[in-house]
Amino acid sequence: MSQVIYTELEGEPVRWPYGKAIPLEGEQEADKTSKSWSVDTNPSTQISNENTGTENQVYGSKQIGQVFKTGSNALKLTAIQLYGRKNGSPQNPLIVELRKTILKEYSKQAVDGNESWNKCEHTPDGGGFWIAETYSPTQRVKVIKVEVALARDYTVEDVVFEIRDVNPDGTPGDNVFYTDTKPYTEIPDNKGWVPFDVDPPLEIQPGEKYAFCFKLKEIEGQLGCLYYYYRDSDVWPRGEGWRKNIPDGDWVYKGDLMIRFTGLIDAYIPSDEKLLSLEMDPASFGTSDGWVSKSLDNPIALRPDERYSLVIYTIGGDESNHYILHSGSESLPPENAFSKSEDSGETWNIVNGQNLSFKIDGVQYQKIYYGIRSLLSNLPNAAKPILALKIKAQTSSSMEFCGFDDYTLIAPIVTSSASTQTMITVLSGEDERNRDPGELSQIGWEIWGAGEGLASGAYTQYQALFDNPEITPRDLGFTELYLLKARAEEDESLAIINDRAVGALYFQNAGDEFIAPEGFRIPVRKVEILDGKITFDFIGVE
């Protein structure tokens, strides 16, 4: 053990109940407005990609992942469906995990633009014009290639490509940031995509706008022309088409060019943090492709407007005995990536243009109450300020609830058949808090419901959640700490004092205790919980 001091200390008793939430106040009225709701609780498919066609083997170190984002309503997750089959006789179940996600910058290729047309124009005899499409993406992007639909009819004039700024009135500007030339020999005789590489890539932030311009010109006195293709109305919300006669014409609005942009965007891949794990029995898979469903024994609620990832793998298997899961053409927003791992999830490689073939089944809840509370002051660094949530409600049949504060990523489903106004705990301090909201100056909360019910009020309670497994005296508001007592709250609990192996506290059973000898105090510079939950009592000295 660490240094032991025999002394009579003058300090304050302080408790660190790792893994527990301690109320900091009584229940507070949050909203006394009467609310009623009626929401069907029968599950249906809420998020899916039902496109198939590409086979992906799953066995050994081969894993697959798919990110998805919930909609604007809290979602009760009841089942996950996958499309595929088994090959041979895999011995172990297919494991499906719900995980958190991480952002991988500029990791995925995505194509954006207008690929349709209803009109075309050609260059005038001996003359020419500039055509342009402005582009303002909704997320940051590095443009690496631009393709425009053109056709050449005998002309031997090259095509000039420029990237310019955009004037306040939306027309292309005069400042040129990038230029390139495409030889006329590379322009197809019939309508086709003509690519222009952008090297180095052009980074565009949301709110910025650039004009991608093309000079189409004939050689005077020679036969031939160039065609471009466009829609004569605004069919693409992120750009506008323009044309300007050479040499001194004005820019004229032309709807949208037939043009597409290939860029690198930020995308999300699976993290290592698991939220839920399901097992699909080998017997549930046939030897022909089909949808296979796995229901949750205890459904959970997913937070609205939040990204999650499915990670799918199995233990063992080989080339002759494995699972085959389908993916198909992309139908989810491109930042929600489909990815594959060949090294048991150590690295993830994004598959462009594909999504896993999957279905998320469940029920969309209705928001009943919500609000914001200012943070409490003088909370120690070792504690996280969370909110417990309650609702006072009744039903003539049955009702379901879930609740979120800013730290909640998944929430339990709470059911009730109370026939009179009853106080119901929707989210307790002991429920998981596994979301990182960043720095907060206030904390938001929401209560969602389904079934049929009538509520008369919502209530909140601040609690301090001690879930940081490592503390120092400063984290508890003191300059010195001295250990008095440690008590295990779970079996197989282990802590290290002052980074020294000889300072380890191991408890085989919940309820086991370590008590410092009377009159002796053990100075503590750092405590780290390695396993389980332990409550520590200290003397704190400022």
C-alpha positions in Angstrom: 0.0 0.0 0.0 1.1 3.6 -0.3 2.6 5.7 2.4 0.7 5.5 5.7 0.5 8.5 8.0 -0.5 8.4 11.7 -2.1 11.8 12.4 -5.2 13.6 13.5 -6.4 15.4 10.4 -8.7 18.4 10.2 -10.6 18.0 7.0 -13.9 17.3 5.4 -15.4 13.9 4.8 -15.9 13.3 1.1 -17.4 10.3 -0.7 -16.7 9.1 -4.3 -19.4 6.6 -5.2 -18.0 5.5 -8.6 -20.7 4.2 -10.9 -23.6 5.8 -8.9 -25.8 8.8 -9.3 -26.6 10.9 -6.2 -29.6 13.3 -6.1 -28.6 16.9 -5.7 -32.2 18.3 -5.1 -35.8 17.2 -4.8 -38.1 16.7 -7.7 -38.7 20.0 -9.6 -41.9 20.8 -11.5 -40.8 21.2 -15.1 -44.1 21.5 -17.0 -47.7 21.3 -15.6 -49.4 21.5 -19.0 -52.0 18.8 -19.6 -51.0 16.5 -22.5 -52.7 13.6 -24.3 -51.5 11.3 -27.0 -52.5 8.2 -29.0 -49.7 6.4 -30.9 -49.9 3.0 -32.4 -47.4 0.6 -30.7 -47.3 -2.0 -33.5 -43.7 -2.1 -34.9 -43.0 -1.5 -38.5 -39.8 -0.8 -40.6 -38.5 2.7 -39.8 -35.0 2.8 -41.4 -33.9 0.5 -44.3 -31.9 -0.1 -47.4 -33.7 -2.9 -49.3 -31.3 -2.8 -52.3 -29.4 -6.0 -52.7 -27.0 -7.6 -55.2 -23.5 -7.5 -53.7 -22.5 -10.4 -51.5 -20.2 -9.9 -48.4 -18.7 -12.8 -46.5 -18.7 -12.6 -42.7 -16.4 -15.0 -40.8 -13.2 -14.9 -38.8 -11.7 -11.4 -39.0 -14.1 -10.3 -41.7 -16.7 -7.8 -40.3 -19.1 -5.4 -41.8 -20.6 -2.1 -40.5 -23.4 0.2 -41.4 -24.1 3.6 -40.0 -27.6 5.0 -39.9 -29.3 8.1 -38.5 -32.6 8.2 -36.7 -35.3 10.7 -37.7 -36.8 13.6 -35.8 -38.7 11.2 -33.4 -37.4 9.0 -30.7 -37.4 5.4 -32.0 -38.4 2.3 -30.0 -36.1 -0.4 -31.5 -37.8 -3.7 -31.6 -35.9 -5.8 -34.2 -33.1 -5.7 -36.8 -33.4 -7.5 -40.1 -30.5 -8.5 -42.5 -30.7 -10.0 -46.0 -28.5 -13.0 -46.7 -27.9 -16.6 -46.2 -25.4 -19.1 -44.8 -22.8 -21.0 -46.7 -21.9 -24.4 -45.4 -22.4 -24.9 -41.7 -21.2 -22.0 -39.6 -21.1 -23.2 -36.0 -21.5 -20.0 -34.1 -24.2 -17.3 -34.2 -24.0 -14.2 -36.2 -23.4 -11.3 -33.8 -25.1 -8.0 -34.4 -23.9 -5.1 -32.3 -25.3 -1.6 -32.0 -22.4 0.8 -31.5 -21.5 4.5 -31.3 -19.9 6.1 -34.4 -16.8 8.1 -35.1 -16.2 10.7 -37.8 -13.6 9.9 -40.4 -12.6 13.1 -42.3 -12.8 13.2 -46.1 -13.0 9.5 -46.2 -15.7 8.8 -48.7 -16.3 9.6 -52.3 -19.7 11.0 -53.1 -21.3 12.2 -56.3 -23.6 15.2 -56.3 -25.3 17.1 -59.2 -27.9 17.0 -61.9 -27.8 14.0 -64.3 -30.9 14.9 -66.3 -31.7 17.1 -69.3 -34.6 18.2 -71.4 -32.8 20.7 -73.7 -29.5 21.2 -75.5 -27.8 24.1 -77.2 -24.8 24.3 -79.6 -22.2 26.9 -80.2 -23.1 29.5 -82.9 -21.2 29.5 -86.2 -17.8 30.9 -85.6 -18.6 31.9 -82.1 -18.9 30.5 -78.6 -20.0 31.0 -75.0 -19.2 30.2 -71.5 -21.5 27.8 -69.6 -21.4 27.5 -65.8 -22.9 25.8 -62.8 -22.6 27.3 -59.3 -22.3 24.8 -56.4 -22.9 25.3 -52.7 -22.8 22.0 -50.8 -24.7 21.3 -47.6 -21.6 19.8 -46.0 -17.9 20.4 -46.4 -16.5 18.6 -49.4 -13.2 18.4 -51.3 -14.1 18.4 -55.0 -11.8 16.0 -56.9 -13.6 15.8 -60.3 -16.2 17.6 -62.3 -18.0 16.0 -65.2 -20.2 17.9 -67.7 -22.3 16.4 -70.5 -21.0 17.5 -73.9 -20.9 16.4 -77.5 -18.6 17.4 -80.4 -19.6 17.8 -84.0 -16.4 18.1 -86.0 -15.0 21.2 -84.2 -11.3 21.1 -83.3 -11.5 23.7 -80.5 -10.4 22.6 -77.0 -12.6 23.1 -73.9 -11.4 25.4 -71.2 -12.4 24.7 -67.6 -12.2 27.3 -64.8 -13.3 27.5 -61.2 -14.3 31.0 -60.2 -15.9 33.0 -57.4 -19.6 33.9 -57.5 -21.0 37.5 -57.6 -23.5 38.8 -55.0 -26.3 38.4 -57.7 -25.4 34.7 -58.0 -23.7 34.9 -61.4 -20.2 33.6 -62.0 -17.5 36.1 -61.0 -14.2 37.0 -62.6 -11.7 35.7 -60.1 -10.2 32.3 -61.3 -8.9 29.8 -58.7 -8.3 26.9 -61.0 -8.0 26.3 -64.7 -7.5 23.3 -67.0 -8.0 22.5 -70.7 -9.6 19.4 -72.3 -8.3 18.5 -75.8 -11.1 18.4 -78.4 -10.1 14.8 -79.2 -11.4 13.8 -75.7 -14.9 15.2 -76.4 -17.3 12.4 -77.5 -19.2 12.6 -80.8 -22.4 11.8 -79.0 -23.6 13.1 -75.6 -21.4 11.8 -72.8 -19.7 12.8 -69.6 -16.5 14.7 -70.0 -14.3 14.6 -66.9 -12.1 17.4 -65.5 -9.9 16.4 -62.6 -9.4 19.0 -59.8 -5.8 18.6 -58.5 -5.3 19.7 -55.8 -8.8 19.1 -54.6 -10.9 22.2 -53.9 -12.3 22.4 -50.4 -15.7 24.0 -50.1 -17.4 24.7 -46.8 -21.2 24.9 -46.3 -22.3 28.4 -47.2 -19.5 28.9 -49.7 -20.3 29.0 -53.4 -18.1 28.5 -56.4 -18.8 28.6 -60.2 -17.6 25.8 -62.4 -17.2 27.3 -65.9 -16.6 25.8 -69.3 -15.6 27.7 -72.5 -17.2 26.2 -75.6 -16.0 27.8 -78.8 -15.9 27.2 -82.6 -13.1 28.1 -84.9 -14.2 30.8 -87.3 -14.6 29.7 -90.9 -14.5 26.0 -90.0 -17.5 23.6 -89.8 -18.4 22.2 -86.4 -19.9 22.9 -83.1 -20.1 21.8 -79.4 -23.3 20.8 -77.6 -24.1 21.1 -74.0 -27.2 19.7 -72.1 -29.3 21.2 -69.4 -32.7 21.4 -67.6 -34.5 24.6 -68.3 -35.8 24.8 -64.7 -34.2 24.6 -61.2 -34.1 20.9 -60.5 -31.0 20.8 -58.3 -31.1 22.8 -55.1 -27.4 23.2 -54.6 -26.6 25.0 -57.9 -27.7 27.2 -60.8 -26.9 27.0 -64.5 -25.7 30.0 -66.5 -24.6 30.9 -70.1 -22.6 33.9 -71.3 -21.9 34.7 -75.0 -18.3 35.4 -76.0 -16.8 38.0 -75.9 -19.0 40.4 -73.9 -22.4 39.0 -73.3 -24.3 38.9 -70.0 -24.8 35.8 -67.9 -28.2 34.3 -68.6 -29.9 31.9 -66.2 -30.3 28.4 -67.7 -31.8 26.2 -65.0 -29.3 23.5 -64.2 -26.5 22.1 -66.4 -26.2 18.4 -66.8 -23.2 18.2 -64.5 -22.0 16.1 -61.6 -19.3 16.7 -58.9 -17.2 13.9 -57.3 -15.9 14.9 -53.9 -14.5 13.6 -50.7 -16.8 14.0 -47.7 -16.7 13.3 -44.0 -18.3 10.0 -43.2 -19.1 8.0 -40.1 -17.7 4.5 -39.3 -18.2 2.2 -36.2 -16.5 3.0 -33.0 -15.5 0.4 -30.4 -18.1 1.4 -27.9 -20.9 -1.2 -27.8 -24.5 -0.2 -26.9 -26.3 -3.5 -27.6 -25.5 -7.0 -28.7 -27.8 -9.6 -30.4 -27.2 -13.1 -31.6 -28.7 -14.6 -34.7 -28.8 -18.4 -34.5 -27.2 -20.3 -37.5 -30.5 -22.2 -37.9 -32.4 -18.9 -38.6 -30.4 -18.6 -41.9 -31.3 -20.6 -44.9 -29.0 -21.6 -47.8 -31.0 -19.2 -50.1 -31.0 -15.5 -49.7 -33.8 -14.0 -47.6 -34.6 -11.6 -44.8 -33.6 -12.8 -41.3 -35.0 -10.9 -38.3 -33.8 -10.8 -34.7 -36.1 -9.2 -32.1 -34.9 -7.5 -28.9 -36.1 -9.3 -25.7 -36.0 -5.8 -24.1 -36.6 -3.1 -26.6 -34.7 0.2 -26.2 -35.2 3.7 -27.4 -32.9 5.4 -29.8 -32.3 9.2 -29.5 -33.8 11.3 -32.3 -31.4 12.8 -34.9 -28.5 10.6 -33.8 -26.2 8.3 -35.6 -25.6 4.7 -34.7 -23.7 1.9 -36.3 -24.5 -1.8 -36.8 -21.4 -4.1 -36.6 -21.8 -7.7 -37.7 -19.4 -10.5 -37.2 -19.1 -14.1 -36.1 -16.6 -16.2 -34.2 -14.6 -18.6 -36.3 -15.8 -19.9 -39.7 -13.8 -20.3 -42.9 -14.2 -20.0 -46.7 -16.5 -23.0 -46.7 -18.6 -22.2 -43.6 -19.7 -18.6 -43.2 -22.5 -16.1 -43.5 -23.2 -14.0 -46.6 -24.9 -10.7 -46.2 -26.0 -8.5 -49.0 -25.4 -4.8 -49.7 -26.8 -2.8 -52.5 -26.8 0.6 -54.2 -26.8 3.5 -51.7 -30.1 4.8 -50.5 -29.0 6.4 -47.2 -27.4 9.9 -47.0 -23.8 9.3 -48.1 -22.2 10.3 -44.8 -23.8 7.2 -43.3 -21.1 4.8 -44.5 -21.2 1.1 -45.3 -17.7 -0.2 -44.3 -15.8 -3.5 -44.1 -13.0 -4.7 -41.9 -10.6 -7.5 -42.7 -8.8 -7.3 -39.2 -11.6 -7.8 -36.7 -12.6 -4.1 -36.6 -9.1 -2.7 -36.1 -9.5 -0.7 -39.3 -12.6 0.1 -41.4 -12.6 0.6 -45.2 -15.5 2.5 -46.6 -17.3 1.1 -49.6 -18.4 3.9 -51.9 -21.9 3.8 -53.3 -23.1 0.9 -51.2 -25.3 0.4 -48.1 -25.9 -2.8 -46.2 -29.2 -4.5 -46.9 -30.9 -4.0 -43.6 -34.1 -3.0 -41.8 -34.6 -1.3 -38.5 -38.0 -2.1 -37.1 -39.7 -0.2 -34.3 -42.2 2.5 -33.3 -41.9 6.2 -33.6 -42.8 7.9 -30.3 -44.5 11.3 -29.8 -42.8 14.0 -27.9 -44.8 14.9 -24.8 -42.7 17.2 -22.7 -39.3 18.9 -23.2 -37.3 21.7 -21.7 -33.9 23.1 -20.7 -32.3 23.7 -17.3 -29.3 25.7 -16.3 -26.4 23.8 -14.9 -25.9 23.7 -11.1 -22.9 25.5 -9.8 -20.1 24.1 -7.7 -20.4 20.5 -9.0 -17.1 18.6 -8.6 -15.2 17.7 -11.8 -15.5 14.1 -10.9 -19.3 14.2 -11.4 -21.5 14.5 -14.5 -24.7 16.6 -14.1 -27.6 14.4 -15.3 -31.3 14.7 -15.0 -33.8 12.1 -13.8 -37.1 12.4 -15.5 -40.7 11.6 -14.3 -44.1 12.0 -15.7 -47.5 12.0 -14.0 -49.9 10.2 -16.2 -52.7 7.7 -16.6 -54.2 5.5 -19.3 -57.4 3.5 -20.1 -55.3 0.8 -21.7 -51.5 1.0 -21.8 -48.8 3.6 -22.4 -45.1 3.6 -23.0 -42.4 6.2 -22.3 -38.7 6.9 -22.9 -36.7 9.9 -21.9 -33.4 11.6 -22.7 -31.2 14.2 -21.2 -28.1 15.5 -23.1 -26.0 12.6 -21.9 -28.5 9.8 -23.0 -27.9 7.9 -26.2 -30.1 4.9 -25.6 -32.9 4.8 -23.1 -35.1 2.1 -21.5 -38.7 1.6 -22.5 -41.0 2.2 -19.5 -44.6 0.8 -19.7 -47.5 1.5 -17.4 -51.2 0.7 -17.2 -52.0 3.1 -14.4 -55.7 4.1 -14.5 -55.3 7.1 -12.2 -52.7 9.9 -12.3 -49.5 8.2 -11.2 -45.9 9.4 -10.9 -43.8 7.3 -13.3 -40.0 7.3 -13.5 -39.1 7.6 -17.2 -35.3 8.0 -16.8 -33.5 7.3 -13.6 -30.1 8.3 -12.5 -29.0 4.6 -12.8 -29.9 4.4 -16.5 -27.0 4.5 -18.9 -25.4 7.8 -19.9 -23.1 7.1 -22.8 -23.4 10.2 -25.0 -20.8 13.0 -25.0 -22.6 16.3 -25.6 -19.4 18.4 -25.3 -19.2 21.5 -23.2 -22.6 22.4 -21.8 -23.9 25.7 -20.2 -27.4 24.1 -19.8 -28.9 20.7 -20.2 -31.9 19.7 -22.3 -34.4 17.0 -21.6 -37.3 15.3 -23.4 -40.0 12.8 -22.5 -41.6 10.8 -25.4 -44.6 8.5 -25.4 -46.7 5.9 -27.3 -49.9 4.0 -26.6 -52.7 6.1 -25.2 -52.4 8.4 -22.2 -53.2 11.6 -20.4 -50.5 13.4 -18.5 -50.7 16.3 -16.0 -47.0 17.2 -15.6 -43.3 16.5 -16.0 -40.7 16.6 -13.3 -36.9 16.7 -13.3 -34.2 16.2 -10.7 -30.5 17.0 -10.9 -28.3 14.2 -10.0 -24.5 13.8 -9.9 -23.2 10.8 -11.8 -19.8 9.6 -10.8 -18.8 7.7 -13.9 -15.2 8.9 -14.5 -13.1 5.9 -13.5 -10.1 8.0 -12.6 -9.9 10.9 -10.1 -7.3 13.1 -8.3 -7.9 15.3 -5.2 -8.6 18.3 -7.4 -11.4 16.5 -9.1 -13.2 16.4 -5.8 -12.4 20.0 -4.9 -9.4 19.4 -2.6 -5.6 19.6 -2.6 -5.2 16.5 -0.5 -7.1 13.3 0.0 -6.7 10.6 2.6 -8.4 7.2 2.3 -10.7 6.1 5.1 -12.7 3.3 3.6 -13.5 1.5 0.3 -16.5 -0.7 -0.3 -17.2 -2.9 -3.4 -20.6 -2.5 -5.0 -20.0 -5.3 -7.5 -18.2 -8.6 -7.5 -14.7 -8.7 -8.9 -14.0 -5.0 -8.4 -10.5 -3.7 -8.7 -8.8 -0.3 -8.1 -5.3 1.1 -8.2 -4.1 3.7 -5.8 -1.4 6.2 -6.8 -0.5 4.2 -10.0 1.3 1.5 -7.9 0.5 -2.2 -8.2 1.2 -2.6 -4.5 -1.6 -0.1 -4.0 -4.2 -2.4 -5.6 -7.6 -2.9 -3.9 -9.3 -6.1 -5.1 -12.7 -7.2 -3.9 -14.0 -10.6 -4.8 -17.5 -10.0 -3.6 -19.9 -7.1 -3.5 -20.0 -5.7 0.0 -16.4 -6.5 0.8 -14.6 -3.5 2.4 -11.2 -2.1 3.1 -11.0 0.2 6.2 -7.9 2.1 7.1 -6.5 1.2 10.6 -7.8 3.6 13.3 -5.6 6.7 13.5 -3.9 6.0 10.2 -4.6 7.9 7.0 -3.4 6.9 3.5 -2.6 9.8 1.2 -4.1 9.5 -2.2 -2.8 11.3 -5.3 -4.9 9.3 -7.8 -7.4 6.5 -7.8 -8.3 4.5 -10.9 -11.1 1.9 -11.1 -10.1 -1.0 -13.4 -13.1 -3.2 -12.9 -16.5 -3.1 -11.2 -17.8 -0.4 -8.9 -16.4 0.9 -5.6 -17.4 3.6 -3.2 -14.6 5.5 -1.5 -14.6 7.6 1.6 -11.9 10.1 2.1 -10.9 13.0 4.3 -10.4 16.0 2.0 -8.0 18.9 2.9 -8.1 22.2 1.0 
